[in-house]
Amino acid sequence: MTSGPPAQTSSLGPDWVLGDDGLRHRSAARVIVLDDAGRALLVRGHDADQPERSWWFTVGGGIDAGESAVDAALREVREEAGLHLAADDLEGPVMTRAGIFRFLAETCRQDEVFFVARVGDHEPTRDGWTDVERDVLDEMRWLSAAELRAQPLEVFPPSLPDVVERLASGWDGTVVHLGVENDDDLDLDDVAG
């Protein structure tokens, strides 16, 4: 009996698999959590390999094996923000994209589906954060579209301020497909290095 090459491990975690394109890949569900004022609950994080660089992004994370995007979105919003929502509390999907970026010294592709949840007043908690999240996530904050535009930090996806502004008054049923976004302006001819 012969076996194939040993599985390559990654500091990103077991849900990131090496694709044919040489990129670590996973599917993710993200939630644009909005309060009554139309502000979005965002997370500020950084890369442990580049601690001087940080950015804002939506609540969310990887879709586990056998899990639907809706179930992953509900789990992630519970773990990352302490919100206990039901499937009926989510609108969408409202947006999709494939983000390509560097994280933990690896080039990654994350196929993301975004939902919206309107929650009124909520004080987010970090109680469900994993050890890895506690290492790379810095804070959660409610930010308006105008505050996002004025941020000196990067925001992902880059169109998020416009999306928040559009969704604050309601969702019209349109799913926006952003396509592939090269978040770090990487040279994709040399992605494996």
Phi, psi and omega in degrees: 000134178248154177237157179285184179296152180298146178296135178277129179270160182221144175289348179288333181120167187290341181279353177266110182254149180281121180270170179299336181276001179086002180259144168290137188223146167204163173261145184220153173245134181233153182232125172271099183272121182245141174265183183297336180272001181082013177276149179260139174277114183239159179250136172257125180226174178215167177265128180302332178277348177221067187297341180283347181255126175223165186204163177257144178204169183280160173297140177153179180178192187297147175270120181288158178304131179080000182260140175280164177298321179296313180298320178295318179299316180295318179295314183296319181291330175288312182292317187272333185234356180074019179266126177257099183248162173252164181305325180293344179279348181264140171252141175114193025290145181256342185199150173225156174194163169242111180265130175248128187202168174260134175207135182050044175066021177230147174273129188233156169233125179239118177273115190246139171241132185249138173242168174241141171228132178253118192239359184068220179275132178207131174263108183293151177237157177257011187303328183267005182290138175283171177300318179297316179298319179297332179284328188242352177257131188257321182194165170239143181207147172278125181227135176280168176301318180296319178295323177296317179296328182275354182297135172283343181273159175293153177231133179235135353293157184303332180277004185305319178303318178293321180295314179300315180299317181293319184280341183302327181265004178125160180257131183269006179091355180279131174264120180271125178254108183279344182076207181272127177241122179271086189301329184251015182050048183283151171280102186281359174285343181226065187274338187282347186264000000 
